[in-house]
Amino acid sequence: MTTDLETIDWKPTELLEGQTTGRLRALAGKPAGTLVIHEIYRSLQGESTFAGLPCVFVRLSACNLRCVYCDTPHAFYQGDVVAVDEILARALELGDDLVEITGGEPLLQHEVYDLMTRLCDRGRTVLIETSGAISTESVDPRVRVILDVKTPGSGEVEANVWHNLDRLKSIDEVKFVVVDRADFDWSIGVIEKHKLIERCPVLMSAAFGRVDPTELAAWTLETRLPLRLQLQLHKILWDPKARGV
């Protein structure tokens, strides 16, 4: 019997109890009221419609996926257990109005929802960068969801929670990272099927080192759709392998 993956909204608890537990061992034994944090730092936002703005990044540890082009595998298992109160204080102390919660996959840790809400309550503009493989239904509506739809070329297309597309708000953004022309054409099919252009900004990103951004620009122009070409600004400004930028 096959499973219709489009009908499943994976929750963090289901993943922790399921077959991907080995990938999430960084979260094993984590006390309530804490998050396993890989790093907290201040830099320029490198992606999304906020690219170029000063931003505080809170990177959480662990991920249930293994995309072939992942550029943060060091976040899979490395991290420190930190109380949510301390994380909030450190993020506020860094001082920028824009805060991004990223990973890894940040929605795997239940306490992240409280952190995002408290940041919003303090007047911060909060972005959550999520793989799209976890349900976004519990995310505070003030948070701007950057939803990374996994393409076939990622190796994780079957992990997509398609109902997340139905939850997209006008302040959210949806991103497609493509590895080749086939990935791009697949992405356009999803965009048109789900009428994403009418819902929020749509970002097209070249998998770093796998697709020439100039080619992606040409493909994007061919569609005559109002898609936004996205370059990873931090990889242009600094060494592509640099951390904390």
N, C-alpha and C positions, 0 to 999 in steps of 0.2 A: 504494500500500500504506500502511495506517495503522500507527502504532506504539502498542502498549499501554503507556501511560506508567506504569501501576501495576507493571510488571515491571522498571523501570529504577531503579537506585540510582546517582545521579550522584555522581561523585567530583570533588574540586577539580581534579585534573590533566586530567580529561576536559573540564571547563568551560574551563580555560585554553587547551586545544587546539581548542575548538569555536567555534561561531558567536557566543558571547557575549564573546569576547575583548575587543572594544572597550569593553565595560562594565568590564572588569577591568584597564584600562591602568595604574591606580595601583599594580598589583602587578608590572608589567613590570620585569625586571632586579633584583628584590629578592634580596639575597644570602642564602644559607643561614644559618640560625641567627638570623634577624631576623624581625620583623613590621612591617607598615606600620600605624602607630598613628594614629588620629585624635585621641584624647584619653584621658587618665587623670585621674579626679577622684573626690572623695568627696561623697556626697549621701545622701538618704533613698531607699530602694528605692520606686519608684512603682507597680510592678505585681507580679503573682504573689501567692502566699500569704505572701510575705515583705514585702509592702507596709508601709511605715512604719519599717522597720529601717534603721539606718545601713549603708551599703554602699559598697564601692570599685568603681567602674566602669572597665573597660578596653574602650574602643570601638575596634574595628578598622576599617580603611578598606576600601572596595570592596564591591559587591554585584552579583550576577548577575541580580537581579530589579528591577522598576520598578513597585511597587504604587502604585495610584492615590492612596492616602492616606498615602504615606510621609512621615514627619515628620523624617527625618534625611538628606535628599538631599545635605547638605553633606559627608556621609561617603563619598559615591561616589568622589570623586577626591582630596580633601584628606587629607594625612597625612605622617608622618615615619617613616623607616626607623629602627627601634630594636632593639638586641640583646635577645634573650629574657631574658638575665641582668639587664639593666637594668630591663626591664619588671617582672620578678619583684621586684626590690629596691624599685622605686617603689610597687608594689601593697602589699607588706608594710609599707613605711614609713608608709603612710597609716593602718594600724593596725586596721582593722575585720576582724572574723571572716568577714563575708559579702563575697564578691567575685563580681561578674557580668562575664562576657565577652560583649560584644555587638557590634553593627555598625551599618550594613553587614551583611554576612554573615560572621561570624567563622570559620566552618568552611572557608572558601575557602583559608585560609593554613595550610599543613601544620604549621608550628611551634606553632600554638595548642594542639595536643594535648599537647605537652611542657609548655607553660606551665600548662595546667590540671592536669596530673598533679603538677607541682612545687608548685603552690598547695595541692592536696589533701595532699601529703606534709608541708606546713608547717601542717596542721591547719585550713586555711580551708574554709568551706562555699562551694562553687563552683557558680554557676549559669551555664549557657550558653544565651543567647537566640538561637535559630536559626530561619530561615524555614521549615525543613522541606523545602527544595529540594536539600539535600545529605545524603548518607547519614550517619547518626549511629553507624554500627557501630564506629568507631575511638575513640569518646569514652570516657574512663576511666569505669568503672561507678560510681565515687564521685561523679562530677559529676551535678548535677541538671539535666536537659535541660528547657528551657522551649520546647516545640515549637509554633510558630505555623503552624497549618494554614491554607493560603491558600484563601479562599472565592472564588466566582465574581466577587463584587463587587470583589475586589482587582485583578482583571485578570491574575492569575498562577496561577489554579487548576491549569493544566496542568503547573505546575512541581512540584507536590507529589510527594514520594517516599513513596508509601503504605506501603512496608515499614517506614518509621520508626515507624509506629503499633504494629507488632508488637514493636518494641524497647523500648517505654515501660516503665519501672520504676515501682514504687510511689512512689519519691521524686521522680519527674518530674512535669511538669505539661503540659497541652496547652491551647492558646489558640486561640480563634476571634475574629477581628476582623470585625464585621459592618457593612455599610453600609446595609442595609434589611431588611425582613421576609423577603424572598426569601432573602437571605443567611442569616438566622437559621434559617429552615426547612431550608435545605440543610445547615447545621451540625448541626442535630438529627438529620438523617438519617445523617450520618457518625458522630455519637456513638453512635447506636443500632446501626448496622451493625457497627461495630468494638468495641462494648461498652466504650467508653472510661471510663464511670463506674466500672466494675469494676477499672480498671487504675491510675488516678491522678486527682488533682484536675483538673477541667475548668473553664476560665475563659472567660467570655463578655465580650467587650469591644466597646464602641461606637466605630466609627471617628470620631475627634474632628471635630466640626463637621458630621458627616453624619447621625448618628442621635442622637436625644434619649435620654440614658441612662435617663430615666424610662420611656420606651416599651420599651427593652430590658429593664428590670426587670419590666414587666408581662408581656412575652412569656416571660421566664424563669419567672415564677411560674405561668403557664399550663401549662407542661410538667410540673410537679410532679416534676421531676428535681433531684437535689442539685447543681445547677450554681452556680458562684460568679460573681456579677456583679463585673466588674473595672473600676474607674475609674483613669485615669492620674493618680495623686496629684500627681506633679510638675507637671502642667499646671494643677492647681487651686491649688497653693501658689505657683507662680511664673508668669511670663509663658509662655504656651504655646509661644512661639518661642525661649525662653531656652535657651542651651547650657550644658553643664557643670553641670546640675542633675539 
